[in-house]
Amino acid sequence: NQDEFMASANYLQEAVDRGWYDPQSGKPFVWQEAYTPLPQEYATGRFWLFYSTYAPHLADWPERTLTGDPLQPINPYRQTVEPLSLYPFSAKPERKLSVRDVIDFQRSVFEGTIYDITADPNWLVPNVKGGYAKSPLATPFPSNDLRMLLKLTNRRPVARHRGHYGMVCQLRAWLPDAIGGVYWVYLDNPYFSPYVPIYAGVTETAECYRIYHPDQYSDQSARWTIDFVDNLAGLRFQKAIEVVRSVRDPWETQIFSRQDSIETEAAKRYKKNPDAGRAFLTRYCVGLQQQVPVLFIRLRETLISQFTNNRE
């Protein structure tokens, strides 16, 4: 379809010359199959998660949800799986997605699937009932040393603990550019970080969002305070993440619940004076950013108080 796709003039001939496609075979030319070897499973997990989540009826996706068998997640990493041609270049979601839907996906660690690292049977420990239970240490972000100790795979979830920052971009053409464009930004690891709005019209960001020295911790750096909590949660991850969510989620939800009223006020001011509208948004966004290190320093204190080894 030349109206929707661009390709080099020799896109097919190159495959013929290399023996990767035989025009006499009678089979259609599928560029993903010609130019891509059958992938190993570690390369397709996020493809599968995205398409099976947002376009579940587009194709007959492989079944990879957990069924209760503790050995189910033990080997899906290096085996050869379905060809990449199963996955389209893009797909229309079967339902309208909100910003929070995309955030939820960016925070995914394959919960409920065979790719969930915390479901690996090596995390199972004896319980008081004579059976086995998931260790409170089970984390989707194990260190390299922990991976080697427990023989865990190097599976990469969607959320990454080695990140720097990321965002969801929300664009609304019916609003002035300064208000209609907003980046929902996270720092460090989206699984822990709140998503904070930064509108296109702001003229500055908070200093705590500009400071980060990778070799020196600072309470003045929002990213460092999030990273501290991210690391500290490893003391008792299964319990610690619930503490984090109990603080972060209500704070983040309040931002979304106020979005319409904030933008209505910003639009009113912007109509009278664009600079006044931008100043209003700047104060709002900077104020939220300044709350983040305060929030996570408090979380840090809560986590160390609850999960200190003095309580063992």
N, C-alpha and C positions, 0 to 999 in steps of 0.2 A: 504494500500500500504506500505508494510514493507520496501521497498527500499527508501521511502521518509519520513516516519514517525516512531517515537519511542513511545511506550506506555508501561505501566506496564502490567504484565501478567493478572491481574484481572480487567483490565479497563472496561470490560463489566459486569463481575460477581458482582462487587460491586454495580452497579446500579440495577441488578436483586435482590440482597439480600435486598436492601433498598426499594424495591417496586417502583423504579423509571422507570423501563423498564420491559415489559412483553415479553419474547421471543415468546410466543404463539400468540401475537397480529398480527403477520404478517407484522408489520411495521419495516422498517430498523432501526438499532440502530444509533442514531445521538447523539454523546457525548455532544454537546453543549446543546441540549434539555434535555438530561437526567440529567446533572449535573448543569444546570443553570436555575433558575426560569425565567419566563417571565420578562424582564427588564422594568424599568420605563424609561421614555423618556430622563431624564437627563443623563442617563448612555450610551445612544447610539448616541447622536448628532454628536460626532466627528467621530465615525465609519461611520455614514451615509455620512458626508461631505467628508471624504477621498475617500471612494469607489465610491460615485456618481460623484465625481470630476475627478478621475483618471481612473476609469473603468466604465463609465456610461452605457455601454451596457452589462455588465457582468450579471446583474440581473435586475429585475423590481423594482428599488428602489422607495420608497415612495416619492411622490411629496411634497416638503417642501419649494418651493420658494415663495416669497411674490407676492401677486396678486393685492395689492392695498386696500384690506380690512383692516382698521385700527385695527380691533379686532382680526385679524388672529394670531398674536403672543401672545395672552393673556394667554393661558393655556398650551402650550406644555412643560410640565416639569415633573409632577408626574404621568401622565397617563401611563398605560401599553401599550407597542407598540409591534412591530414585534420581533420575537424570535431572539436571537443572532446567530442562525444557518443560518440566511439570509446572514450574513457577513462571508466571507471565512477567513481562517487563514492568507492568503496573496493573492495578486493578481498582475498580470503583468499590468502595466499602458498601456493604449491603444495608447499612444504616448510617444516618448522619452522625459524624463524630464531633464531639466537643473538644475543647482544649484539654479538659481533664481526662478524656479518653486517651488522648495522645500521651499525656503525662503518665497515666497508668501503664501504658505500654513501655515507655522509657524506663519505668521503674521495675519492669518485669525481671524476675530471676527464674522464669520457667516453672512457677509454682503449679503443682498439680500435674506435671508432665514427667516423662521419664528423664528429662534433661535437668530436673531440679537436683542440684548438687547436694542439698540437705536431705534428699531422699536416698542417698547412697547407703547401702547396708553397713558400710564401715562406720557410720555414725551411731549404730544401734548399741546400746549398753544394757546390762541386766537391770531389771527393775524389782521393786519389793514384792511383786506378785509372782515372781519366778519366770517372768517372760522378758521381753525386750522392749525398750522404748528409745525414741530419738534423744540423743544427748543434747543437753541445753547448750553445748558448745557448737552444735551444727550450724554452719554459716554458709551462705551462698558466695562468700568472699574469702575463702581460705588462703592463707599465705602459701608461698611456694614450699616452705618447710612442712607445713601441715598437709599439703597435697602429697608430698613424698612419703610422709609418715603413714598416712591413711590410704595411700595408693588411689587418690582421687584423680579424676581426669582434669584436663585444662579447659574444660567447657567454659565458654564465655557467655554469661547471661546478657540480656540487653543492658541492664544497669551495670556500670563498671565502677569499681573502687579505685581505679587508677586514672580517673578522668581529671579534667581541669574545670571545665564549665560546659554547659550546653543549654539548649533553649527549645521552646515551642514558639513558633512565629504565628501570630494571629493578625490577619489583615481584614479590615472592613472598609469597603469602597464608599459606603454611604456616610462615613464620618470624615472630618478633616484629616489630612495625613498625619498631623501631629498627635491625633487621638486614635485614629483608626488602626494604626500600626503599633503593636505591642509585643515585645519579647518577654516571654515567661522564662526567666533565667534560673538555672540551678548552678551550684558550685560543688566541686569535688565529686560527689556520688549522688545521683538522683534518688537512690533508695533511701538516703538520709536527708538530703537537702530539701528545704522548701523551695517552691517555685515562686519567684518574686517578679512582679511586672516592671518592665522598663519601657515606657512609651517612646515612640519615635520623636515626640516633641520635647523631651527633657533636655536640659542644657548641661546637666552634670549628674554624676553618680556619687554615692557616699564614699568617703575615704576608705571605709572598711571593705568596700568592694573593689577598690583599686590596689590595695596592699596585699602582696603575697610574695614572700621570699622562701623558696623551696628548702633552704638549708637552715632556716631559723624560725621556730614557732613564735607567733605573736597573737595575743588576745585581741589586738587591733585589727586583725585580718579575719573577715567573715569566713573565708575559705578554710583557714587553719582551725577555727573553732568547730566547723562542721567535720573536718578531717579527724580532729581529736575524738569527737563522739563516735565517728565511724570506727576508729581503731579501738576505743574503749569498749564498745559494744561486744567485741570479741570475747570479753570475760564470761559472758553468759548470753550469747547472741539471741537465742530463742525467747528469752525473757526481756532482754534489753531493748529489742526492736519494738516491743509493745509499749515500753516506757517512752521511747522516742516518738512513736505515732500518737500517743496520748497527749503529747505536748504540741508536736508539729502540725498534726492534721487539723485540729480546731483553729489554730492560727492561720493556716493556709485557707481553710474553708471560709473564714471570715473575709479574706481578701476577695475571693470570688463572689461572695454574697454582696459585697459592696461595689462590685465593678460597675454595674449599671448606674448607680447613683453618683459615683465618682466621675464617670464619663459624661453624664448629663450635666453636672456642674462644670466640668472642664469645657464642654462644648458651649455652654452659656457664656462663660468668661472669654473663651476664644473668639466667639462671634463679636463681642464688643471690642476686644483687644487681643490679638493673637499672642502677644508677649505675656499678657496676664494669664491666658490659658496655659501656656507653656510653663510659666512660673508655678502655677497651681499643681500641675502634674509633676514637676520636678520636686517640689516640697513633699508631695505624697509619696513618690517613689523613694526618695532619699530617706524619708522617715521609716519606711518599711525595711529598707536595707540596714539601717542603723539598729533595728530591733533584732536582726538575725544573730549577731555575735552575743548579744545579751541572752537571747533564748538558748543558745547552744552552750554557753558557759554555765548557765543554770542546769541544763541537761547533764553536762559533764559532772557537776557536783552531785546530782541525783544518782547517776549511774555508779560512781565510785563509792558513794555512801551505801547503796543497796547491794553491790556485788563485790565489795572488797573481800580479799581472801581471809581477812580477820573473822569473817562470819562463817567460814567453813568448819 
